[in-house]
Structure formats: structure tokens, C-alpha cells
Amino acid sequence: MPTEITEKIDVRLLVEWLGVQGARAGLEHSRVCTNDNLVHIARELGISASKGTRRKELVTEIVRVAGRRIDKPIEELMRMERDELVAYFEGMRVDTEELVELIKQLNLNPRDHGRRSLIEFAAQELSETGRFLRVSSQGLPHSV
């Protein structure tokens, strides 16, 4: 049953304004939006939820679904050409997590070039982060 709170909350707009992290934090820590409200919101988004579902799990799933940018069915995406898809994904500001979810849904594995790019990206990020951590820890006294 909708309450005054659930009728006022536009979770998709909340995610758009605050981002995934901000919306998640706001819903998790809200004293006004109860677990019952979250269950109702989840059901409106097509998420199966019960009153026994933990708050953090509810919020995570609500924000994930509400934050989806891809609004076309897979069949329609498959009819699009590569350049159209690139333009669509960029125009919708689709995030990496959603693209990975789409790839998993289609049971696709990256080919050699894509896999190599992913490996290089992961290696570059890990290397730069490690270098930053090593540099930032130099000069600091180490605990014994």
C-alpha cells in the first residue's frame, strides 16, 4: 500500500541527482523512509522484496534498478549498428557496471582485442594506484 512518503519519492530522479553512492547513502540512513516504504518502492520497480529483506539489500537493489540508463530492450539494441550503439550508450551516460551486466546477460565474452584492453586497463589502474600508495607511504614512520 502506497504511503505519502513513497508517493513523494522519485528514486530514479534521486539517483540522477545524487548518483548511485549518494542515493544509496540517503536511503540507507533515512529516518523518514521506513523498510515498509522501501519494500513498496522495490515492488513498484519490479523487484521482488519482502518485509524480511534487509534494508541494505533493499536499498542496493532499488538504486541499481533505478539507476539503469539503458531503456531499450535487448532485441532493439541488437537491431542497431555499432556506431548507433556507441552514440546511444554515450548519450545515455551508461556506466561500466550496466554495460558489464548487459554483456553478462547476453553471455558474451570479450574477444582477444577487448580482453587485452580490459587487461591493460586493469593493469594500468592497479599500477598507478600502487605507485600512489607507495609514494604516499614514504616518509611516514612505519609502526613496529
C-alpha positions as CSV (number, residue, x, y, z in Angstrom):
1,M,0.0,0.0,0.0
2,P,1.5,3.3,-1.0
3,T,2.1,5.9,1.7
4,E,2.6,9.6,1.5
5,I,6.4,9.1,1.6
6,T,6.5,6.5,-1.2
7,E,4.3,8.7,-3.4
8,K,6.7,11.6,-3.0
9,I,9.9,9.7,-3.6
10,D,11.1,9.5,-7.2
11,V,14.0,7.1,-6.8
12,R,15.2,7.5,-10.5
13,L,15.4,11.2,-10.0
14,L,17.2,10.8,-6.7
15,V,19.8,8.6,-8.4
16,E,20.2,11.1,-11.2
17,W,20.7,14.0,-8.8
18,L,22.8,12.3,-6.2
19,G,24.4,9.5,-8.1
20,V,24.4,5.8,-7.0
21,Q,26.5,6.4,-3.9
22,G,24.6,9.4,-2.7
23,A,21.2,7.8,-3.3
24,R,22.3,4.6,-1.6
25,A,23.6,6.5,1.5
26,G,20.5,8.7,1.7
27,L,18.0,5.8,1.5
28,E,20.1,3.6,3.9
29,H,20.3,6.3,6.6
30,S,16.9,8.0,6.1
31,R,14.8,8.0,9.3
32,V,11.7,9.0,7.3
33,C,11.8,6.3,4.7
34,T,11.0,3.0,6.5
35,N,11.7,-0.5,5.4
36,D,8.0,-0.9,4.5
37,N,8.4,2.2,2.3
38,L,11.4,0.6,0.7
39,V,9.6,-2.7,0.1
40,H,6.8,-0.8,-1.6
41,I,9.3,1.2,-3.8
42,A,11.1,-2.0,-4.7
43,R,7.9,-3.7,-5.8
44,E,6.9,-0.7,-7.9
45,L,10.3,-1.1,-9.7
46,G,9.6,-4.8,-10.4
47,I,11.9,-6.0,-7.6
48,S,10.6,-9.0,-5.6
49,A,11.0,-8.0,-2.0
50,S,9.5,-9.0,1.3
51,K,9.3,-7.3,4.7
52,G,12.0,-9.6,5.9
53,T,14.6,-8.3,3.3
54,R,17.4,-6.4,5.0
55,R,17.4,-2.7,4.5
56,K,20.8,-2.5,2.9
57,E,19.9,-5.2,0.4
58,L,16.7,-3.4,-0.5
59,V,18.4,-0.1,-1.0
60,T,21.2,-1.7,-3.1
61,E,18.7,-3.3,-5.4
62,I,16.4,-0.3,-5.6
63,V,19.3,2.0,-6.5
64,R,20.7,-0.5,-9.1
65,V,17.4,-0.8,-10.9
66,A,16.5,2.9,-10.6
67,G,20.0,3.9,-11.9
68,R,19.7,1.9,-15.1
69,R,20.2,4.1,-18.1
70,I,19.6,1.6,-20.9
71,D,15.9,1.9,-21.6
72,K,15.7,-0.1,-24.8
73,P,15.0,-3.9,-24.9
74,I,17.9,-6.1,-26.0
75,E,16.1,-7.0,-29.2
76,E,16.1,-3.3,-30.2
77,L,19.7,-2.9,-29.2
78,M,20.6,-5.9,-31.4
79,R,19.0,-4.2,-34.5
80,M,21.2,-1.2,-34.1
81,E,24.6,-0.7,-35.8
82,R,27.8,-0.4,-33.9
83,D,28.0,3.4,-34.3
84,E,24.4,3.8,-33.3
85,L,25.0,1.7,-30.1
86,V,28.1,3.8,-29.2
87,A,26.2,7.0,-29.6
88,Y,23.2,5.6,-27.6
89,F,25.4,4.4,-24.8
90,E,27.3,7.7,-24.6
91,G,24.2,9.8,-24.9
92,M,22.5,7.8,-22.1
93,R,25.7,8.1,-20.0
94,V,25.6,4.4,-19.4
95,D,28.1,3.4,-16.6
96,T,30.5,0.5,-16.8
97,E,28.5,-1.7,-14.3
98,E,25.5,-1.6,-16.5
99,L,27.4,-2.4,-19.6
100,V,29.1,-5.4,-17.8
101,E,25.6,-6.5,-16.7
102,L,24.3,-6.3,-20.3
103,I,27.3,-8.3,-21.5
104,K,26.7,-11.0,-18.8
105,Q,23.0,-11.1,-19.7
106,L,23.9,-11.9,-23.3
107,N,26.5,-14.5,-22.1
108,L,29.3,-12.8,-24.1
109,N,33.0,-13.0,-23.5
110,P,35.3,-10.3,-24.8
111,R,37.4,-11.3,-27.8
112,D,41.2,-11.1,-27.8
113,H,41.3,-7.3,-28.5
114,G,38.6,-6.5,-25.9
115,R,40.1,-8.8,-23.4
116,R,43.6,-7.3,-24.0
117,S,42.2,-3.8,-23.5
118,L,40.5,-4.8,-20.3
119,I,43.7,-6.4,-19.0
120,E,45.7,-3.3,-19.9
121,F,43.2,-1.1,-18.2
122,A,43.2,-3.2,-15.0
123,A,47.0,-3.3,-15.0
124,Q,47.3,0.4,-15.5
125,E,44.9,1.3,-12.8
126,L,46.4,-1.2,-10.3
127,S,49.9,0.1,-11.1
128,E,49.0,3.8,-10.7
129,T,47.2,3.1,-7.5
130,G,50.0,1.1,-6.1
131,R,52.5,3.7,-7.1
132,F,50.4,6.4,-5.4
133,L,50.2,4.3,-2.2
134,R,54.0,3.6,-2.2
135,V,54.8,7.3,-2.7
136,S,52.3,8.4,-0.1
137,S,53.6,5.9,2.5
138,Q,57.3,7.0,2.0
139,G,58.4,9.4,4.7
140,L,55.7,8.2,7.1
141,P,57.1,6.4,10.1
142,H,56.2,2.7,10.0
143,S,54.7,1.2,13.0
144,V,56.8,-1.5,14.6
